[in-house]
Amino acid sequence: MEAPFPIRKIIHVDMDAFYASVAQLDDPSLVGKPIAVGGSSKRGVVSAASYEARKYGVRSAMSGMLARKLCPDLIFVKTDFERYKEISNRIRSIFLSFTDMVEPLSLDEAYLDVTQNKVGNPSATLIAQEIRARIKEKTGLNASAGISINKFIAKVASDINKPNGQKTVPPEEVLAFLEQLDIKKFYGVGKVMKEKMYRHGIYTGRDLKLKSLAYLETNFGKSGAYYYDIVRGIQHSKVKPSRTRKSLAAERTFSENISSELFMIDRLEEIAQEVERRLQKSKVAGKTITLKIKYSDFTLQTRSKTLPLFVSSKSLIMNTVKDLLFQEKMKDSVRLLGISLSNLNTEDSKDTNASEEKSIDVQLKLDF
């Protein structure tokens, strides 16, 4: 018998409060205390929060001032990306000892396809347990994991028993799991989409599954087909061992709001210099240049232009950035500026993962 959806053995490993946990690892006096990484300056933004801080409502991307208000005893620590990269590389080597099919999402999370693996273990659940144990042994940090038939379900599952836990959703439980899933847990359903789903009476996967493909496409556009498939356990995206960079960016948050466009150009020159450095380090170039503007009222605006040729030099980037800056009048003073390049020369012209796959025999479920 074959399953109604493609079956692979996918593990999503997600480190628990990674940046904050590294800080506690390096300074044991911080263990058990509410800490925030970054965000200590007047205009700073929290990069990460320990679980102790999260109990007070402190979250990443929150202003440091609000975080301090929510948790008066909050301890701010500086970011240390070299240290994060060092530990991330150790974790990556552990992943690669089990399978070459590793797709890193960031320094602290990755997908692993262990359908075929180096240790000859048919159980993805047991492999995930061993990976987490090795991470703890080699780094002193905790990781959580989700295990299922595709990336989407594995990622959702990795959140269920956090911190320091794991959740397996075997093939025979996939449909029931998706039906009871809160709609806001579905990838791509942010705050705006969640409210739109609610207006259509869609609160759970079961509600979503009751809607026809035609209904979803009419009301949710191109995303309709994605939602129709995903709630049925169908996702064709494979684990990609070498993820292609889609964009490269740099940005700055200012200690004081700025309103002078000449001053903005000075700051953008510095940002463009950093973008050039990162492009050269990564040996890439891009065609689409985007200017990111965050105003003092926190509203965000982006302005983009696609060039006929790939560029990577600061001067060429700034030529376009200036055009974008003066494209229209600023509506308010500015607290953040950023520059990104996308449409890079590393991107494949075709997404090979969009093709149909044959289902693997459902016998695999016995070894999940």
C-alpha positions in Angstrom: 0.0 0.0 0.0 1.2 3.5 -0.8 0.6 6.6 1.3 -1.4 9.5 -0.2 1.6 11.8 0.2 5.4 11.5 -0.4 7.1 10.0 2.7 10.6 10.8 3.8 12.2 10.7 7.2 12.8 14.4 8.1 14.2 15.8 11.4 14.1 19.5 12.2 16.6 20.3 15.0 16.2 23.6 16.7 18.5 24.8 19.5 16.8 26.0 22.6 17.2 29.8 23.1 20.5 29.4 21.4 22.1 32.9 21.8 20.9 33.2 25.4 21.9 29.6 26.2 25.5 30.3 24.9 25.7 33.3 27.1 24.6 31.2 30.1 27.1 28.5 29.1 30.0 30.9 29.0 28.9 32.7 32.2 27.4 30.2 34.7 26.3 33.1 37.0 23.6 33.8 34.4 22.1 30.4 34.6 18.5 30.5 35.7 18.3 34.3 35.3 16.2 36.3 32.8 18.6 37.5 30.1 18.3 39.3 26.8 20.9 39.2 24.0 21.4 42.7 22.5 18.9 45.5 23.1 20.7 47.3 25.9 21.1 50.6 24.1 18.4 53.3 24.0 17.3 52.2 20.5 18.5 48.6 20.8 16.4 45.5 19.8 16.5 42.2 21.6 18.1 39.4 19.5 17.1 36.6 21.8 15.8 35.9 25.3 16.3 33.1 27.8 13.3 31.0 28.8 13.4 32.8 32.2 12.9 36.1 30.4 10.2 34.8 28.1 8.0 34.1 31.1 7.7 37.9 31.4 6.8 38.3 27.7 10.3 39.3 26.5 10.8 38.2 22.9 13.2 38.6 20.0 12.7 41.7 17.8 11.3 43.6 20.8 12.8 46.9 21.8 15.1 46.8 24.7 13.1 49.5 26.5 9.9 47.5 26.3 11.8 44.3 27.4 13.1 46.2 30.5 9.6 47.4 31.3 8.2 43.9 31.2 11.1 42.5 33.2 12.8 45.0 35.5 15.5 42.4 36.5 16.4 41.6 32.9 20.1 41.2 32.3 21.4 42.4 28.9 24.4 40.7 27.3 26.3 41.5 24.1 26.0 39.4 21.0 29.0 37.3 20.1 28.5 35.9 16.6 32.0 34.4 16.4 31.2 32.3 19.4 27.8 31.3 17.9 29.4 30.3 14.6 32.0 28.2 16.5 29.4 26.2 18.3 27.1 26.1 15.2 30.0 24.5 13.3 30.4 21.8 16.0 26.7 21.1 15.8 26.8 20.9 12.0 29.6 18.3 12.2 27.3 16.2 14.4 24.6 16.4 11.8 26.9 15.4 9.1 28.1 12.3 11.0 24.5 11.0 10.5 23.7 12.2 7.0 25.0 14.5 4.2 21.4 15.7 3.6 21.6 18.7 5.9 19.9 22.0 5.2 20.9 24.7 7.6 18.2 27.4 8.2 20.3 29.5 10.5 23.1 29.1 13.0 20.7 27.3 15.4 18.4 25.2 13.3 18.5 22.7 10.4 16.6 20.1 8.5 18.1 16.6 8.1 16.8 13.9 5.8 17.6 10.6 7.4 15.6 8.4 5.0 19.0 6.9 4.1 21.6 7.6 6.8 25.3 6.9 7.6 24.6 5.0 10.8 22.2 2.4 9.4 19.4 3.2 11.9 15.9 2.9 10.4 14.3 4.9 13.2 14.3 8.7 12.7 13.1 9.1 16.2 16.1 7.2 17.7 18.5 9.2 15.4 17.0 12.5 16.7 17.4 11.3 20.3 21.1 10.4 19.6 21.7 13.8 17.8 20.3 15.7 20.8 22.4 13.7 23.2 25.6 14.3 21.2 24.9 18.0 21.0 24.5 18.1 24.8 27.7 16.1 25.3 29.8 18.2 22.8 28.5 21.7 23.5 26.6 21.6 26.8 23.5 23.0 25.1 20.0 21.6 24.7 18.2 21.0 21.4 14.7 20.1 20.5 13.6 18.1 17.5 10.6 17.4 15.3 10.4 14.2 13.2 7.9 13.5 10.4 7.4 12.9 6.7 8.2 16.4 5.4 9.9 19.7 6.4 6.7 21.5 7.3 5.4 19.0 9.8 8.9 18.4 11.3 9.3 22.1 12.0 5.9 22.4 13.6 6.6 19.3 15.7 9.9 20.6 17.0 8.0 23.3 18.9 5.6 21.0 20.7 7.9 19.7 23.4 10.3 22.6 23.8 12.6 23.0 25.5 14.9 20.0 25.4 12.3 17.6 23.9 11.1 16.1 20.7 8.0 15.1 18.9 7.4 12.4 16.2 4.5 12.6 13.9 4.6 9.2 12.0 2.9 8.8 8.6 -0.3 7.2 10.0 -0.8 10.2 12.4 -0.1 13.0 9.9 -3.6 13.8 8.7 -5.1 13.8 12.2 -2.2 15.9 13.5 -2.8 18.5 10.7 -6.5 18.6 11.2 -6.2 19.6 14.9 -3.4 22.1 14.3 -4.2 25.7 15.0 -4.2 27.7 11.8 -1.7 30.2 13.1 0.8 27.3 13.3 0.8 26.8 9.5 3.8 28.2 7.8 3.0 31.4 6.0 0.1 32.3 8.3 1.2 35.5 10.0 -0.9 38.0 11.9 -2.6 39.4 8.8 -3.2 36.1 7.2 -4.5 34.6 10.4 -7.1 37.3 10.7 -8.1 36.7 7.0 -8.4 33.0 7.7 -10.6 33.7 10.7 -12.9 35.9 8.6 -13.4 32.8 6.4 -14.2 30.6 9.3 -10.8 28.8 9.3 -9.4 28.3 12.7 -7.9 24.8 12.5 -6.5 22.5 9.9 -9.8 20.7 9.9 -11.6 24.0 8.9 -9.0 24.5 6.2 -9.4 21.0 4.8 -13.1 21.6 4.3 -12.4 24.3 1.8 -12.1 23.3 -1.9 -9.1 24.1 -4.0 -11.2 26.6 -6.0 -12.3 28.4 -2.9 -8.8 28.7 -1.5 -7.4 29.9 -4.8 -10.2 32.4 -5.2 -9.8 33.9 -1.7 -6.0 33.4 -1.1 -4.5 33.6 -4.5 -1.4 31.6 -5.3 -1.1 30.6 -1.7 -4.4 28.7 -2.0 -2.9 25.6 -3.6 -0.1 25.5 -1.0 -2.7 25.5 1.8 -4.8 22.9 0.0 -1.8 20.6 -0.2 -0.1 21.2 3.1 -3.2 20.3 5.2 -3.2 17.0 3.3 0.4 16.2 4.2 1.7 17.1 0.7 4.9 19.0 0.5 7.4 18.4 -2.3 10.2 20.6 -1.0 13.3 18.4 -0.4 16.1 18.9 2.1 18.7 20.8 0.2 22.3 20.1 1.4 23.6 23.3 0.0 21.0 26.1 0.5 21.3 28.8 -2.1 21.6 32.2 -0.6 18.6 34.3 -1.8 19.7 37.7 -0.6 22.4 39.6 1.3 21.7 42.6 3.4 23.0 45.1 6.0 21.1 47.6 8.1 21.6 50.2 10.9 19.3 51.4 13.7 20.1 54.9 14.7 20.4 56.2 18.3 18.4 59.3 17.3 15.8 59.6 14.5 17.2 61.3 11.4 15.3 63.5 8.9 18.0 65.0 6.8 18.3 63.1 3.5 22.0 64.2 3.2 22.7 62.6 6.6 20.8 59.5 5.4 23.1 59.3 2.4 26.2 59.3 4.7 24.7 56.4 6.7 23.7 54.6 3.5 27.3 54.9 2.3 28.5 53.0 5.4 25.8 50.4 5.0 26.7 49.9 1.3 30.3 49.5 2.3 29.3 46.6 4.6 27.1 45.1 1.8 30.0 45.2 -0.6 32.2 43.5 2.0 29.7 40.7 2.5 29.2 40.3 -1.2 32.9 40.0 -1.8 33.3 37.5 1.1 30.5 35.4 -0.3 31.7 35.9 -3.9 28.2 36.8 -5.2 26.5 39.7 -7.0 22.9 40.7 -7.4 20.5 42.4 -9.7 17.7 43.6 -7.4 18.6 46.4 -4.9 16.2 47.1 -2.1 16.2 50.1 0.2 14.6 49.4 3.6 13.2 52.4 5.6 11.8 52.1 9.1 10.2 55.4 10.2 10.0 56.8 13.8 6.4 55.4 14.1 7.8 51.9 13.3 6.1 51.7 9.9 8.3 49.9 7.4 8.7 50.8 3.7 10.8 49.1 1.0 11.7 50.5 -2.4 13.3 48.2 -5.0 14.9 48.3 -8.4 16.1 45.5 -10.6 19.1 46.2 -12.8 20.0 44.5 -16.2 23.4 43.4 -14.9 24.7 41.8 -11.6 26.4 44.3 -9.3 28.5 44.0 -6.2 30.5 47.3 -5.9 29.6 50.0 -3.4 29.5 52.7 -6.0 27.1 50.9 -8.3 24.9 49.9 -5.3 24.8 53.5 -4.1 23.9 54.9 -7.5 20.6 52.9 -7.3 20.1 53.5 -3.6 20.2 57.3 -4.1 17.6 56.9 -6.8 15.4 54.9 -4.5 15.9 57.4 -1.6 14.8 60.3 -3.7 12.0 58.3 -5.4 9.5 59.9 -3.1 9.4 62.2 -0.1 10.0 60.8 3.3 6.8 60.7 5.3 8.5 61.0 8.7 11.9 60.9 10.5 13.8 57.6 10.1 15.1 55.2 12.8 16.5 52.5 10.6 17.9 52.2 7.1 18.9 49.0 5.3 20.2 47.8 1.9 19.7 44.4 0.5 20.7 42.6 -2.8 18.6 39.8 -4.1 18.2 38.0 -7.5 21.7 36.8 -6.9 23.9 35.0 -9.4 23.9 31.9 -7.2 20.2 31.2 -7.7 19.1 28.3 -9.8 17.0 29.2 -12.8 14.6 26.5 -11.9 13.3 25.0 -8.7 14.0 21.3 -9.0 12.1 20.6 -5.8 8.8 21.7 -7.3 8.6 18.5 -9.4 6.3 15.6 -8.4 7.8 12.7 -6.4 6.8 9.2 -6.1 5.7 8.1 -2.7 7.9 5.8 -0.7 6.3 2.6 0.5 4.3 3.2 3.7 6.3 0.4 5.2 8.6 3.2 6.4 6.1 4.1 9.1 7.1 1.0 11.0 10.6 2.5 11.6 9.6 6.0 12.4 
